Amino acid sequence: MEHTYQYAWVIPLLPLPVIMSMGFGLFLIPTATKNLRRIWAFPSVLLLSIAMVFSVHLSIQQINGSSIYQYLWSWTLNNDFSLEFGYLIDPLTSIMLILITTVGILVLIYSDDYMSHDEGYLRFFVYISFFNTSMLGLVTSSNLIQIYFFWELVGMCSYLLIGFWFTRPIAASACQKAFVTNRLGDFGLLLGILGFFWITGSLEFRDLFKIANNWIPNNGINSLLTTLCAFLLFLGAVAKSAQFPLHVWLPDAMEGPTPISALIHAATMVAAGIFLLARLLPLFISLPLIMSFISLIGTITLFLGATLALAQRDIKRSLAYSTMSQLGYMMLALGIGSYQAALFHLITHAYSKALLFLGSGSVIHSMEPLVGYSPDKSQNMVLMGGLRKYIPITRTSFLWGTLSLCGIPPLACFWSKDEILSNSWLYSPFFGIIASFTAGLTAFYMFRIYLLTFDGYLRVHFQNYSSTKEDSLYSISLWGKKIPKGVNKDFVLSITKSGVSFFSQNISKTHGNTGTRVGALSTSFGAKNTFVYPHETGNTMLFPLIILLLCTLFIGSIGIHFDNEIGELTILSKWLTPSINFFQESSNFSINSYEFITNAIFSVSLAFFGLSIAYISYGSAYSFFQNLDLINSFVKGSPKKSFFDQLKKKIYSWSYNRGYIDIFYTRVFTLGIRGLTELTQFFDKGIIDGITNGVGLASFCIGEEIKYVGGGRISSYLFFFLCYVSLFLFFFLS
């Protein structure tokens, strides 16, 4: 067994040969490398698969009760200071290794087809493989400084991948926003690492946890200093895992390719913050104030993420806010000491969210022939609808992923989320109420995404939908006689008192018929016409969806309770117990079978309530009559809005505008800092440089005057002498 552990250092290094080969090939023989670019996907998948097999083998040994293995070698020696690098294999590491490698392999397979027509295909695979390497190195790190090294590599790779299409200004802005926001957290993390090194004299986890057990009562260390350093460490996790208030980078990260969105939001970047807190949890447990702060931030984040996802139109942005909310659940669980439930939800959420993101990529891929390759249209759920008939496999996998995230049994996320909800109620009724209410919101906005995308009719015909902030989601622009600027003139919606008709003009260029009537509003929602409808993606993209669907269906079995006393998870508890006992026992929330069933019924009822509200609001039948009401209000005039309508409008405005948090940051920080720099520039150039330049100018003028005095002419000397004497006599006599 120990012989196997000795070669665990190979796992993070396995993807490197392909990365180096592709990099050197692009520099030395770019033409040949680009011509054979599809070949490079196979070794990338193969080497990461070997890493996955190795990780599974190590995990089996951990489940069978093998001890924790740590190997170190000295990097820097100086008197009493020794900086060591190495790797640590324990249950937490084995969980993360399996998670990263399995999701990474599926994303690589998916990307081979998704990015096949992109000019940056090879560059994409270099970035994504290095991303996997950095994350594998982070989870196997044996000390804080090594974690920080790979932490920064993960941030660098995310910057490159989010801004992969850097020629688009919005993508370039998004990667810069992610980079700057994470730098705030990373700077705090670095200060926290240095602070704990100054306090304890060590960066090794074993030494930190031993000292943390008794440092305040026995060592006389300032509790305020330790709390501050722990807060700075937590700040790094806040930025990386998109917790409030440093969450603003996460939705903008959707400007990168969809496979990257799946990887970032499922198993790599956002999971790094949860991993760091889980690794350092014994350290935080010794500081109750920090634990309370962690649980509070997690509660705020899970509720805020759910509310901001309610009215988003971009399918990927909606899923991004969903990720933010679920990360809040994990943070809440860690804050209340529910270590196992947090990691269990990290596992179940990773596979479910990877399924949803890759499914959204399949939807986008099928919509692009209809609306073009602009993300504003191909990712806009307002233009989707009725896709269940055209992409049935994607629709089925997306539905199961949606139900899993909603917490419907026996799917994966039900078991983990229900565990967090139960522990939250036991810890604090306040946290339990917020977490339970958010579970209902989760079911609502997730099923809303599904209904808008796959249910109803294909709304791409109404391309000039209204984009004003005050309009509701179904406010489709109903044009009059005059077509406004920017409207697609191929499609005209004619509105009269007798009815509404949708006509297609100028289609002869592509379809051979002119002025073909598509149908009246009452029948056009499901009418067949000559458009190129969405089509299912290729098998290379569907294969990862099917595998992730199976994981979503069955991965929850590791947390199913079989015993009468079900305070602990079965397989998961056996997997994680060595890690907890090795460092420090986390809080134990024990419940019996009756309480478990009661809590499960309550959480499932909340989920079904959210699903019902979503179907009533966005189902095909209701949306049909809602559009008729919109048309009638257009023809007859808008009726007076009730209080409920005004409240719904305010909630929609809050959610659609991201809670106005981005606007606040822009005005306070961006514009404020810019104004401060302009003021500083004025002070520097106008005052500091003005004084200096003024002295120089004065010296120049005085010199110019003096040179006429010393010209060597007697007449000049006599003239100035008489002037001085005259002035002297004038002032003297006065």
Steps between C-alpha positions, in 0.01 A plus 500: 500500500770745597677422174196637315496817709863569416409566139198721569708804401457385139130590496537880461783459249328259260337767277827696468661301211209579267500864607872535431475313170218721373677813620830413332315387188322835470830683531725278286272341237172695522364396161541127554375524858185685395431261214512206742323683779217249552756231582611685816165442672565126531822515707347774716205276585722192534743649751224652710326159493815341640496761776135413566577127531784577738269726703229234523759248620614737774140566601425129532797470733368791704157335528664175611657687790851583387672771698572848371819524299719808478833536323720809529834613370690813593511780251663777704710464818619801696588459869170424675289569192413211269265527203378161388302385200317173474161337470232388742263212427199477728124449445443866415775488239369176349148646469628805319728297274212285379277802456754699298612214277155360418342835419819611324500195272136550401557869434802419281296251296217750468740779401645299211174541311385830649824682414576309178429798274676757716833639386634483856435126538855412604535803721178399674629150573830638631314729738248243619763228554715740700188596693451136600867468592485807723189378679645152554813658643290717732303216657811287558698784661643431844535854634360849464774649286469217250123549491555869431734420211243280324222736610656771287547262206129416514421871495729556204342217301152628577603843376623351173194282451236757591663739254562228244313700234695811592413680174151550641511803732247349740712185543815704557316706760365186670842338545641825636211523745560143616872565531466820706229361727700187575813707564321655797438159650845369407669795669303426815595133475868589472482730803322228696765242411780736606312587819461137606862432416598788729272361774583129475835494319374232260296466182428126533140398568596257775686767696229761450224272623696382804572856606144609423358258758651687793662822377273755666481358856855363526723700267372845586459593132287804427155372405431812292810433289409136438143596412625762255738252332221241478273763343766576240527130416124486465510802269688292244224239504233774473646629173577161346162345586305814404358579842340832582628771456770373257257302284470753218757329275313170475211589262736694273723192479233357268664690216747214466421182303227285650731203586702741713185615674426137586853440628522821704156463655514128569838365607782750482514870577192552717563167672846623601355736760285227654800266500715760679240546774455125536877452524535775762176427685679375817675836510175695464314285753731631774372852420120507556469859374642402162271195480198722562622743235547216248147373558358853470680566170383163370139579594510841331659350189255213459200733532647775282603258225150352489329840478734621226430189293124559494482730197818448301454450126840353420490125561864480608472804725198344671699184565790712627282659767373152583862396558548799726196398706610137532849608604328701771340177624844339522642802679210496747559131569869559567418797722274293723756218508313260272815385322363185339182663370698784340732264314213273405318795345822602326505157332134480403484861385814462288354222285153655478632846412748361246205320338298822489779713359593250232130466424475877463794483260309247293200735499715794393663288231158412359368858515790666318384409146174685569612812683866530405815462703443792733477393868235767556265296280624140510498498883180699544216287634243751373582383147485131591205278585359181356844342465387170654386385154830571332766406757336221706820354650621839616153576632485175701842546656428866577170408664661244732777744587237764577300266722818398681590859579140562608543229763263235363572148633669270428728721290844601621452849642198397706710302746767764549272804508258328736792426733601868500142613562462262793828608657412866446174461693684323782766770517278810470134549401602821320741314273244223456227741386725678249643173364154341467347805331793510259443133420153596377647786296753257352224274376319802353786654303647169385168378364449845348823449304377163378156628402628806316751288310311183415129562560246700302575629153813609318513875565791571269249643248447802723859613472447861598390430854501796733816550702392786725544455871132554576367233265415156628663190366224438248489859376549416134519815290177531309591722208256731336494613140847646524786260570746659744868516434671168566195281438550199279297602195460137392237458770202731547227461761179662379261609776143595428174512694392172343805302587873457490687352206865418456636539146832403350644734239806489277552128555531424132876536522533205732179301481359575157162645603404860552252639745410160641262528790631302794172511686287692741601535859258234613661239278849623426644383830511144382471547127745342263681725257807513285746611766806296585396378841748412780663161471662262746875523546748231405578185694826644632304766685217269603726234654612722794137598557397136534788419739423805715132403495590159644713668767212732584267203536723278713773706672261578784515134606819567694291709739186285531433403862450133576540495879234583755710782638587702195702785642792390282517422133596143422762477225579870516544490875739206474686685229541825692538379859882460486540858382278636778654289775851578383447870549200574718150367539246728335154565634273197492132541425324176588141435396287187498301345219175679590668841497670421171173404332325806644773733377501330160125545460533867594786569256334308215176689562689827466655378177165396352348830605775686313454274197126564500541878517753484215265294285208732568715801414694366202316191379388486138130543571541800726757670278260467206222685678748748646612596151136541398457736796806694388355537151160602632663759723688627194180536301263619773742674734680385814281444805589641838755281673421348836727499803601143422602597147706791629669278759575239232645773281729621780619147574565444132690828474709410806588159359555606139732783607702266724377660818657829385822377658700533179363851451598589857851363451533686171398833647677470834817310417558528125385858451611598850851370450509652154394837644761469773770428243391799293515720810842359585615560145377860516679555832818343363501688171330822605652560842815291544614531140359858488719613787805336351430634153418843645835521675674406179298749298568776751872424490490515120325838499735646759797374301362657187471835674840484666682429175402846374644658814844348448533581131832694532363837380568814709179661376297203628671513838433877528137450396433232765698702758280803440188283521607352836592845636167640385308215667705541818438875514130445425450255788732698733323832441160334525 
